[in-house]
Amino acid sequence: MYIPEHTKIEPLARLHEFMQSFSFATLVSPGLTATHLPLLLKPEEGKHGILYGHFARANPHWKHIEGQSTLVIFNGPHSYISPSWYHKHPAVPTWNYAAVHAYGTVSLLNDEETAAMLEHSMSHYDPELLHQPEIVSQQLRERLLAAIVGFSITLTHVEGVQKLGQHRSQRDQQSVFEALGQSKNPMDRALAEYMEQQSLGTGKL
C-alpha cells in the first residue's frame, strides 16, 4: 500500500487498535477472491497478532484458502474534501481516509476451535446473548456451527495510513475539521470524530 511517511499509522499497538475499532473487513486471497466479514483480533497471539473469523459454509472461498497468503483490508471513516473549505487557493478536491492492511497465512479451525471462536465473537459483539438461551439456544448454536467454517489468520505484516490533511496549514486544517463536523452527512461527522480522537488534521495545538 502506498503510504507517505507523514501519514503512516504506527506503532503496531495503534494498528491493532484500528483493526479492533473497524473490525468489518475485506479478506482478499490469491486469485483475487474477496469476502466481506467481521474479524476479531487477538493481539497477544503470534508476533503481529492473529485474526479469527468464519465463512458461511456455502461460500466456496474457504475451500482453497488454507495455507494461502491473504490480504485483509480494514477501512475507517472517509470523506470528500472540498477545496472551498481551504483558506489558501488555488486548491484541488481530495478524499481523506484511514485504512489498515494486514497480511498473513490462513488456517482452518476444527469444530472445537470454531465453537470457541463463535463464543468469543458473541461475547465481544453482544455479550448479553450468552445469558439468553431462549434467543440463541444450544440447538441453534449447533446448527450454526454446521453452517460455518472457522479460520484464523496468523499475521506477518501490518501497515496503515491516515490521510487527514495533517500536512496543511493550521488554518486550513481548522476549516476542514469544522466543515466535516458540521456536515449533515454522517460519514463526514465520523471522519471529524476520528480526526479528533487521533489529534490529527484538526488544526488544534
Residue, then its C-alpha position, 0 to 999 in steps of 0.5 A: m500500500y502506498i503510504p507517505e511517511h507523514t501519514k503512516i499509522e504506527p506503532l503496531a499497538r495503534l494498528h491493532e487498535f484500528m483493526q479492533s475499532f473497524s473490525f468489518a473487513t475485506l479478506v482478499s486471497p490469491g486469485l483475487t477472491a474477496t469476502h466481506l466479514p467481521l474479524l476479531l483480533k487477538p493481539e497477544e497471539g503470534k508476533h503481529g497478532i492473529l485474526y479469527g473469523h468464519f465463512a458461511r459454509a456455502n461460500p466456496h472461498w474457504k475451500h482453497i484458502e488454507g495455507q494461502s497468503t491473504l490480504v485483509i483490508f480494514n477501512g475507517p471513516h472517509s470523506y470528500i474534501s472540498p477545496s472551498w473549505y481551504h483558506k489558501h487557493p488555488a486548491v484541488p478536491t481530495w478524499n481523506y481516509a484511514a485504512v489498515h492492511a494486514y497480511g498473513t497465512v490462513s488456517l482452518l479451525n476444527d469444530e472445537e476451535t470454531a465453537a470457541m471462536l463463535e463464543h468469543s465473537m458473541s461475547h465481544y459483539d453482544p455479550e448479553l446473548l450468552h445469558q439468553p438461551e431462549i434467543v440463541s439456544q444450544q440447538l441453534r448454536e449447533r446448527l450454526l456451527a454446521a453452517i460455518v467454517g472457522f479460520s484464523i489468520t496468523l499475521t506477518h505484516v501490518e501497515g496503515v495510513q491516515k490521510l487527514g490533511q495533517h500536512r496543511s496549514q493550521r488554518d486550513q486544517q481548522s476549516v476542514f475539521e469544522a466543515l466535516g463536523q458540521s456536515k449533515n452527512p454522517m460519514d463526514r461527522a465520523l471522519a471529524e470524530y476520528m480526526e479528533q480522537q487521533s489529534l490529527g488534521t484538526g488544526k488544534l495545538 
